[in-house]
Amino acid sequence: MRLRNIPGAREAIGVSEYVIPEERECAGKWSELFGNGQSLHIEIGTGKGRFITELAAQHPEVNYVGIEKYSSVLLKAMHKVEENSISNVLFMRMDAEHILRYFEKNEVERIYLNFSDPWPKERHAKRRLVSREFLDRYRILLKQGGHLEFKTDNRDLFDFGVGQTEIARWEIMEITYDLHNDERMNAGNIMTEYEERFSAKGNPICKYIIRPKD
């Protein structure tokens, strides 16, 4: 999908109190940045921010960090948080490949991946956010007992992610290939913009919840 560039987006997010500059020292300091010691959840590929904004509003006892690499998209997420005066969300404009620079070992309790770029060409498999290479990074970040939640309508990407869990020594806690018709796993589900669009077309939504084995 072509992303429409919004003139001035990078400058706008650069001065927002909700966006942490890439050069800021963040690892181990998220409690200081939020001004409290609440648990930390992150969404990688936060898009226009519907998911993280609604989740944060429902759970003020949790701190959320939304990671997005496109300035024009992040601007829209930033505006959602500003308009709703949500104080437990911060954003970073960055590529997920560099995530270990910004979070300390065992600092994150939960990771969300929603409708991630499928990178369909095999030579790009390492770039998929559910690849073994990324699962190895997430393992370092997660606290003991922490877990990762992944949703997508792309069955090829989902099957790839399921296969990577065993290779990377993760275990599947919950899994469904039709989330919206799975009463238990769909309870409390917050739809993203993509999820609403794809499910309206009749595309089944896949989801798993996984955690490191050791």
N, C-alpha and C positions, 0 to 999 in steps of 0.2 A: 504494500500500500504506500502511495506517495504521501510524504509528510509535507504539509504546507508550512513554509517558513514564515514566522511572524516577525517582522522588523522590530528590533529593539528588545526581543525576548531575553537574550542573554544579559543585556544591561539591566533589565527589570529584575530578573532573578538574582542578579549580583548584588542588589541593594536590599533585598527582602530579608526581614528578620526570620522568615521561615526556611531560608535556604542557607545551608552551611557551606562556605567556600571550600573548594577542593584543596586549597593550601592549608586549611585549618588543621591543627593537630587534634584528632578526634578519638583515636583508639584509647580505650580505657577511660574516656572522659565524657561519655554520653550522659551520665547522671549529672555531671556539672553543667553540661549544655542545656539539659532540660530543667535543671534546678530541683531535682528530686531523685530518689533512689528506686523508682518504679522499674518493673521488668521491661526489657527492650525487645520489640518485635520489628522485623524489617520486611519490606516488600521490594523485591528486585524487579524493575520494569513496571513502575507505578502508573505509567500512562497518564490519562487525564485526571486521575485521582479519585474516582468515585468509590472504589473499594476501600482504600485506606482512610478516606474521609469519613465514610459511614462507620467503619470499624472503630476508628478512634472516638467518634461521638458516642458509640455504644459502650466503649470501655475506657473511661477516663483514668482508670487505675493502671493503664499500660502506656508506655511511651512507644511511638511508632516513627520509623525512619523510612521514607520513600526514596528509592533510588531510580533515577531516570537519566538516560544519556542525551536525550534530545531537548534542547532549550525550549522550543516552541510548545512541546507537549507538557513539559514540566511547568511552564507558565500557567497553563490551564488548571493543573492540579494545585498549584500555589494559590490561585484565585479562589478555588473551592474552599480551601482551609481559611483563607482570609475572610471570605464572605460569611462563613459559619463560626468565626471566632473560636477555632479549635486550638487549644494550647498544648496538646500532647502529640503533635505531629511536626517533624522537621524533614526537610528534603536535602538531597545531594544530587548535583548534576555530575554524573560520573559513569564510566563503563564498569560493569560488574566484574570484569577481569581483574580490576585493581582493588577489589573489596577488602583484601587482607590488610591494606594500608590504613583502613579507617575503622576497623573493629578489632578489639583485642581478643585473645583466646578466651573461650568460654564466656563471652560477654552477651551473647544473643540467646533469647529463649525460644524464638519462633521465626521461621522464614516463610514468606509467601511468594509463590511464583504463579502469575496469572496470565495465561494466553501469551506465553513467551514466543519470541521469534523462532520459527522451526528450523531455520538454516538448513533447507532441504538437501543441498548438495553434500555428498558424503565427505568431501575434503574439508567441509566446515563443521564436522560433527563435534569437534572439541569446543566450538563456540556455543553450542546448545547449553542452556542454563541447567539442564538436567543431566549433562554428561558426567562421566566419572571425574573429569578434571575439575568441574565445578563442585561436585559432591565432596571431593577432597578438601576444597576450600571451606565449604559450609561446615564440615566436620570440626574444623579448627575453631570456628566461631561459636558453635552451639554449646550451651551449657549442658551439663549432665541432665538427661531427661528431656532435652529440647527436641523439637521436631520440625519438619518441613512439609508444607502443603502446596500441592501443584494442581492447577486446573487448566484444561485446554479442550478445544474441540478437534484438534489435529490428532487423529488416531495414530498416524505414523510416528509423530513425536512422542506421544504417550507410550506407545509400545517400546520405543527406543529408551525412554526414561525408566520404564519398568525393568528392562533388561540391564540397565546400568546399575540399578540398586544392588544387585547381587555382586557384580564385579567390584563395586566400590565398598562392599561390606556394610550396606544399609539393609534394614528390614522394613517391609511394608506392614503398617499398622492397620490401615483401612484402604479400600480401593473400590471404585465403582466405574463402570463404563457408561452409565446413564444417570448422572447426578440428579437431575430434576425429577426423575421417577424413582429415586432411592430415598424413601421417606426419612430414614435415620440420618444418612450423610447430608441430606439437603436441609435438615433442620438448622435454621439460623443462617443459611447461606446468603452472602451478600454478592449480588451480581455485578460484574464489571460492565463497562460499556460494550466491550466485545462479546461478552457472554450473552447479554440481552439480544444483541444483533444476531449472533449465530444461532442461538436457541430458537429465536423467532422464525428462522429458516428451516427449523426441524433438525438441526445438527445436535446429536447427543453430546453432552459435556462429560468428559472424563475427569476423574479426580483421584489422587492418592495422598495419603499421609504417611510419611516415612521417618525413620530415625536411625542414627548410626548403631551398628550392632555392638561396638565396643569402643 
